[in-house]
Amino acid sequence: MTGQGPTAAQGGLTEQDVTAVRDEVSAGRTVTVWFTAAAVGVPAGGSAKVVAVGDVAEGDFIQVRPAGSRDAVFCSPSELTRSRPTRRSASSREREEAATDDTTATPATPARPGRARRAARSTASAVPSASTPVTDLPEPEANLAPARSGKAAPARTRKRGGGSGALTVSLASTVEGDWTVEVLVGGKRVVSSTPVPATDVAAVSRSLPPAAAEAITAALVEARRRQQERVAHLRKELDAAERTLEQLGVD
C-alpha cells in the first residue's frame, strides 16, 4: 500500500491516534481499525487487527491483518481509521440498485419511465444479450407458462438409459448332464435358456468360489456316472442284439 507521510488525510489516523494505537498494542490489547477509501487493494470499510506499529512514523509503518485473512499488510495512517463505518440500510442499497438498473436498462418507450424500467427488466430476463451463452437459454415450452404465472418451473428429471436392474446369470443341468445358461437384467430375460457344453461349465467352475465349484463338480461327476451306466447298459443291449442277429443267420 502506498504511504502518504505521517500526517493523516481526512478520515485517516491522526498522529494522536497513531500514538494511542502503538501504546495499546504494546500493552497487549487488541486494536481494531477500518480501511479508508485511500487504502489500496482492500475494500473500504473492511476491518483489520493491528499487529504492530513501527517506530518510524513515515510510509507504510502500521502492520495490520485484515479480517478473514492470515496475511498481514503494511499501511499508512491515511489508509486506516478508528471510526467504525456506518452500515448502509437495506432501503439505501435498494435505491442504489434501482438507480443502477435505470442506467443500464434500455426502456422500450420514452413515456412513463417507471413502466419503461419494468418492461426493460422483463425483456432482459426473457431475451438473452449477445454475451449470454446459448446453453443458458430457457426452454420455451417448459418455462413460458410458469413465467406468466410467476411460479418457478419444476426441475426436469432425465430418464436414464438402459442397463438398470440387477444382472442374474443362471446355470442349470439335467440329471443326464445337459447344461443351459440364462441371463436376466432386472425382470427382463435378455438371454433365454441356451445349451452350454459341460466342458465349458467345468472350466467356469474353476474360477468360482469353492462352495459353488464343489456343487458344480458334484453335478458333473454324477452326470458322468449316469452316462457311464447308460453306456454300459446300451453296450449290453448291443451285444445281445448282435448275438440274436448271428443266430438268425442273416448276412
C-alpha positions as CSV (number, residue, x, y, z in Angstrom):
1,M,0.0,0.0,0.0
2,T,1.3,3.5,-0.8
3,G,2.1,5.7,2.1
4,Q,1.2,9.4,2.4
5,G,3.6,10.5,5.2
6,P,3.0,10.8,8.9
7,T,0.2,13.3,8.6
8,A,-3.1,11.5,8.2
9,A,-5.5,12.6,5.5
10,Q,-9.1,13.4,6.4
11,G,-10.7,10.3,7.8
12,G,-7.4,8.6,8.5
13,L,-5.4,8.2,11.7
14,T,-4.1,11.3,13.3
15,E,-0.7,11.5,15.0
16,Q,-2.5,11.2,18.3
17,D,-4.3,8.1,17.1
18,V,-1.1,6.5,15.9
19,T,0.5,7.1,19.3
20,A,-2.6,5.7,21.1
21,V,-2.6,2.6,18.9
22,R,1.1,2.0,19.4
23,D,0.6,2.2,23.2
24,E,-2.4,-0.2,23.2
25,V,-0.6,-2.8,21.0
26,S,2.5,-2.6,23.2
27,A,0.2,-3.2,26.2
28,G,-1.1,-6.4,24.6
29,R,-4.6,-5.1,23.8
30,T,-6.4,-5.9,20.6
31,V,-6.9,-2.8,18.4
32,T,-9.4,-2.8,15.6
33,V,-9.2,-0.4,12.7
34,W,-11.0,0.1,9.4
35,F,-9.8,0.8,5.9
36,T,-10.5,4.2,4.4
37,A,-11.1,5.0,0.8
38,A,-7.4,5.7,0.4
39,A,-6.5,2.1,1.1
40,V,-5.2,0.2,-1.9
41,G,-6.1,-3.5,-2.7
42,V,-8.7,-3.8,0.1
43,P,-12.4,-2.7,0.3
44,A,-13.1,0.5,2.1
45,G,-14.9,-0.1,5.3
46,G,-13.3,-3.5,5.9
47,S,-12.0,-4.2,9.4
48,A,-8.5,-5.3,10.5
49,K,-6.5,-6.0,13.6
50,V,-3.3,-4.0,14.3
51,V,-0.3,-6.3,14.6
52,A,2.4,-3.8,15.1
53,V,3.2,-0.1,14.8
54,G,6.7,0.8,13.5
55,D,8.9,3.4,15.2
56,V,9.5,5.4,12.1
57,A,6.3,7.4,11.5
58,E,6.5,7.6,7.7
59,G,5.4,5.5,4.8
60,D,3.6,2.2,5.5
61,F,4.7,1.5,9.0
62,I,1.5,0.2,10.5
63,Q,1.1,-3.6,10.2
64,V,-2.5,-5.0,10.2
65,R,-4.2,-8.3,9.5
66,P,-7.5,-7.9,7.5
67,A,-10.5,-9.8,8.8
68,G,-10.7,-13.3,7.3
69,S,-7.1,-13.2,6.2
70,R,-4.0,-14.8,7.7
71,D,-1.6,-12.4,5.9
72,A,-0.5,-9.1,7.4
73,V,-0.1,-6.0,5.3
74,F,1.6,-2.6,5.9
75,C,-0.5,0.6,5.7
76,S,0.0,4.3,6.2
77,P,-2.1,6.3,8.7
78,S,-4.2,7.8,5.8
79,E,-5.4,4.3,4.9
80,L,-6.8,3.4,8.4
81,T,-9.3,4.9,10.8
82,R,-10.5,4.0,14.3
83,S,-14.1,5.2,13.5
84,R,-16.4,2.3,12.6
85,P,-18.0,3.0,9.2
86,T,-21.8,3.4,9.2
87,R,-23.6,0.5,7.6
88,R,-25.9,1.2,4.7
89,S,-29.5,0.4,5.4
90,A,-31.4,-2.0,3.2
91,S,-33.6,0.8,1.7
92,S,-30.5,2.8,0.6
93,R,-29.0,-0.4,-1.0
94,E,-32.3,-0.9,-2.9
95,R,-32.3,2.7,-4.1
96,E,-28.7,2.3,-5.3
97,E,-29.6,-1.0,-7.1
98,A,-32.6,0.7,-8.7
99,A,-30.5,3.6,-9.8
100,T,-28.0,1.1,-11.4
101,D,-30.9,-0.7,-13.2
102,D,-32.2,2.6,-14.5
103,T,-28.8,3.5,-16.0
104,T,-28.1,0.1,-17.6
105,A,-31.6,-1.0,-18.9
106,T,-32.8,0.3,-22.2
107,P,-36.5,1.4,-22.0
108,A,-38.9,0.2,-24.6
109,T,-40.7,3.6,-24.9
110,P,-39.7,7.1,-23.7
111,A,-43.0,7.7,-22.0
112,R,-43.5,6.9,-18.3
113,P,-40.0,5.9,-17.0
114,G,-41.4,3.6,-14.3
115,R,-43.2,1.4,-16.8
116,A,-40.3,1.5,-19.2
117,R,-38.0,0.2,-16.4
118,R,-40.3,-2.7,-15.7
119,A,-40.5,-3.5,-19.4
120,A,-36.8,-3.4,-19.7
121,R,-36.3,-5.7,-16.8
122,S,-38.7,-8.3,-18.1
123,T,-37.2,-8.1,-21.5
124,A,-33.7,-8.5,-20.1
125,S,-34.8,-11.6,-18.2
126,A,-36.5,-13.2,-21.3
127,V,-34.3,-12.2,-24.2
128,P,-30.5,-13.1,-23.9
129,S,-27.9,-10.5,-24.6
130,A,-25.0,-11.0,-27.0
131,S,-22.8,-12.3,-24.2
132,T,-25.4,-14.8,-22.9
133,P,-24.3,-18.4,-23.7
134,V,-26.7,-20.4,-25.8
135,T,-26.7,-23.2,-23.2
136,D,-28.3,-20.9,-20.6
137,L,-31.4,-20.1,-22.7
138,P,-34.7,-21.4,-21.1
139,E,-36.7,-24.0,-23.0
140,P,-39.7,-22.1,-24.4
141,E,-42.4,-24.8,-23.8
142,A,-41.2,-25.7,-20.3
143,N,-40.7,-22.2,-18.9
144,L,-43.1,-19.9,-20.7
145,A,-46.2,-20.8,-18.7
146,P,-44.5,-20.6,-15.2
147,A,-43.0,-17.3,-16.2
148,R,-46.5,-15.9,-17.0
149,S,-48.0,-17.2,-13.7
150,G,-45.0,-16.0,-11.6
151,K,-44.2,-19.6,-10.4
152,A,-40.8,-21.2,-10.8
153,A,-40.7,-24.0,-13.4
154,P,-40.3,-27.5,-11.8
155,A,-37.0,-29.2,-12.4
156,R,-36.9,-31.8,-15.1
157,T,-35.8,-35.3,-14.5
158,R,-33.9,-37.2,-17.1
159,K,-34.6,-40.8,-17.8
160,R,-31.6,-42.9,-17.5
161,G,-30.6,-45.2,-20.3
162,G,-30.8,-49.0,-20.2
163,G,-28.7,-51.3,-18.1
164,S,-30.6,-50.6,-14.9
165,G,-31.5,-53.6,-12.7
166,A,-29.7,-56.5,-11.2
167,L,-27.9,-58.9,-13.6
168,T,-28.7,-62.6,-12.9
169,V,-26.8,-65.4,-14.6
170,S,-28.3,-68.9,-14.0
171,L,-26.7,-72.3,-14.8
172,A,-29.0,-75.3,-14.8
173,S,-28.4,-79.0,-15.6
174,T,-30.5,-82.1,-16.0
175,V,-29.7,-85.5,-14.4
176,E,-28.3,-86.6,-17.7
177,G,-25.7,-83.8,-17.7
178,D,-27.2,-81.4,-20.1
179,W,-26.4,-77.8,-19.1
180,T,-28.1,-74.5,-20.0
181,V,-27.5,-70.8,-19.2
182,E,-30.0,-68.0,-18.7
183,V,-29.4,-64.2,-18.2
184,L,-31.9,-61.7,-16.6
185,V,-31.5,-58.0,-16.3
186,G,-33.9,-56.8,-13.7
187,G,-37.1,-58.7,-14.5
188,K,-36.3,-58.9,-18.2
189,R,-34.8,-62.1,-19.8
190,V,-32.1,-61.0,-22.2
191,V,-30.7,-64.5,-22.9
192,S,-33.1,-67.4,-22.9
193,S,-32.2,-70.9,-21.9
194,T,-29.2,-71.8,-24.1
195,P,-27.3,-75.1,-24.1
196,V,-23.7,-75.0,-22.8
197,P,-21.2,-77.8,-23.1
198,A,-20.3,-79.5,-19.9
199,T,-16.6,-78.8,-20.6
200,D,-17.3,-75.0,-20.6
201,V,-19.2,-75.4,-17.3
202,A,-16.3,-77.2,-15.8
203,A,-13.8,-74.5,-16.9
204,V,-16.0,-71.8,-15.4
205,S,-16.4,-73.6,-12.1
206,R,-12.7,-73.4,-11.5
207,S,-12.9,-69.6,-11.2
208,L,-15.9,-69.6,-8.9
209,P,-15.9,-69.7,-5.1
210,P,-15.1,-73.1,-3.6
211,A,-18.7,-73.9,-2.5
212,A,-20.1,-73.1,-5.9
213,A,-17.2,-75.0,-7.6
214,E,-17.8,-78.1,-5.4
215,A,-21.6,-78.1,-6.2
216,I,-21.0,-77.9,-10.0
217,T,-18.2,-80.5,-9.8
218,A,-20.5,-82.8,-7.9
219,A,-23.2,-82.4,-10.5
220,L,-20.7,-83.1,-13.3
221,V,-19.4,-86.3,-11.6
222,E,-23.0,-87.6,-11.0
223,A,-23.9,-86.9,-14.6
224,R,-20.8,-88.7,-15.8
225,R,-21.6,-91.7,-13.6
226,R,-25.1,-91.9,-15.0
227,Q,-23.8,-91.7,-18.6
228,Q,-21.3,-94.5,-17.8
229,E,-24.1,-96.6,-16.5
230,R,-26.2,-95.8,-19.6
231,V,-23.3,-96.7,-21.9
232,A,-22.8,-100.0,-20.1
233,H,-26.5,-100.8,-20.4
234,L,-26.6,-99.9,-24.0
235,R,-23.4,-102.0,-24.7
236,K,-25.1,-105.0,-23.2
237,E,-28.2,-104.4,-25.3
238,L,-26.0,-104.1,-28.4
239,D,-24.1,-107.3,-27.6
240,A,-27.4,-109.1,-27.1
241,A,-28.8,-107.8,-30.3
242,E,-25.6,-108.9,-32.2
243,R,-25.9,-112.4,-30.8
244,T,-29.6,-112.5,-31.8
245,L,-28.6,-111.3,-35.3
246,E,-26.0,-114.1,-35.6
247,Q,-28.5,-116.7,-34.5
248,L,-30.9,-115.6,-37.2
249,G,-28.2,-116.2,-39.8
250,V,-28.7,-113.0,-41.5
251,D,-25.7,-111.8,-43.6
